[in-house]
């Protein structure tokens, strides 16, 4: 099994996404970046760091726990609550960039939108993902995508990040149909 994305691929993708975010939003002054724990949060902090290095000013960044908004709470084993950390500027009237590692069915993002709605009312919400693997069940699409990786439903996409796993790579596991 070889890596679908290497360390260099991930670095290039995040740099490109950062530039695309800045271009689409005319800079970073109204941005709040919120990562979905766990790896989406790690990616959010990386994007904020890259944007800060480009713009020369700090970027509002935090995390958004979606656990209590998931639609599979009754059918899956209980999971611990993760941290929600909203930056001082908040979300009211700002452009919120939701960040996740993999976009699959769209259900995680729907949960994130529900959780975000409880915090405040952003001017707009945009979605950035490292990997879009297809197989949507809800009408949700990413505004910023690192890499489209077509997969079979029987396969899984594993994102490993240096912050948690000691290495940056994306793997496709399982059998393709």
N, C-alpha and C positions, 0 to 999 in steps of 0.2 A: 504494500500500500504506500503510494507516494503522496507527498503533500500537494493538495490542490492549490494552496497558497503558501509560499515560503515567507521567511522573515522579511526579505527585500520586497516581495509582492505586497505584504501587509503595510509596510512603511510607505510605499508608493501610493497605495490606495488611500490611506489616511491623509497623506499630504494632498492628493487630488481632491478628496472630499472636503478638506478644509478650505481649499481655494474656491471650490464650487459654492460652499456655504457663504463665503465672503462675497463672491460675485453676485449671487442671487439676492443677498440681503444688504448690499451696498455697505459692507463693513460689519463690524461686530458690536457697535454701540448699543443695539437693542436686543442682542442675543442672550438667551439663557439656555444652556445646554444641560439636558437631564438624561443621565444614563440609567438604563434598566438593569438592576443588579442580576448577575454579578459581572459578567464580561462586558455587557453593554455599558456599565458604569466605568470599567477600566478604559474602554474605547472612548467614552465621553471625555474623560480626563486627558487622554492623549490628544484628542481633537482640540480641546481647549488650549493645551500647551502649544500645539502647532499654530493655531490661530493667533495666540498671544505673541509668538515669535515673529509672525508675519506682520501683525498690526502694531506691535509694540505697546499694547495696553492689556490689562487683565481681562479675562472673559468670565462671566458668571457661569459657574458649573456646579452641578450637584447630582443627586441620585433620586430615583422615584421608585418606591416599592409598589408592586402591583399585586402582591400575594392575595389580599382580601378581595380583589376585583376579578380574580380568575373564574372562569366558568366551569372549571373542573375540580373545584374544591371538594365536592361531594364524592367524586369517583377516584380521586388520587389520595395517596397517603398525605397526612398533614405535613406541611413544610414550615420551617421557621420564618418569622417575619424578618425582612431585610431592612436596611436603613433607608429612610427618606431624608434627604438633606437638600433643602431648598435654599439657594443663595439669597443674600440680603436683598437684592433687587427684586426678588420674587418672580412671579410670572404675569401679573396684571399688565395688560397692554404691551407685552413684549413678544418677540418671536421666540418660541420655544422649539429647540431642536431635540426631539426624542431620539435616543441612540440605543440600538440593540446590536447584538453580534450577528444573529441569523434571522432573516424574515422567511417564514414558512407559511403557516395557515392564515396568519393575520390576527389570531386570537390574542396573542400577547400584546399586540399594539392596541387592540380594542380595549383590553384591560387597562393599559397605560393611559389611554384617553379618558376612561372613566375615573381613574385615580387622579389624573391631572385636573379634571373638572371639579374635584372636591377641594383643590388647593386654590384655584383662582381661574380667571378668564383671560388667557393670552390673546394677543392681537391675531396671531396665527400659529399653527403648529406644523412643523416639517419633520420628516422622518429620515434618519441616516442609519444605514446598516452596512456592516462589513460584507455580508454575504446575503444574496437573495437566491433562494433555492427553488422558488416556484411553489406550486401546489396550494394556491390560495383558496381558502374557504370563505373568506370575507372580502368585500371590495376595498382592499387596502393596498396601497403601493408606496414604495419608498421614493423620496425626493432625491436622495443621494445614496448611491450603491457603490461599494468597493469592487465587488465582482459578482456577476450573475453565474451561478453554478447549477446548471440543470441536473437534477437528480431524480432517481426513482423514489417512489414513496417508501420502498423497503430499505432505502439507504438512510444513513444519518450523517449529518455534518457536525464535526467536532472542531470547535475553535479552541485553540490553546494559546494562552497569552503569557508572556514572561512574568507578569505580576502575580499570577496564580499557579502557572504550570512550569515556569522556568524556560519556556521556549515560545516563540511566536510561530504558529503554523495553523493551517486549516486542513483537516483531513476529511475524506468521504469514506465512510465505513459501511459495510453490509454488501448485499448482493443487488446488482441492478436487475430489473425485471426485463 
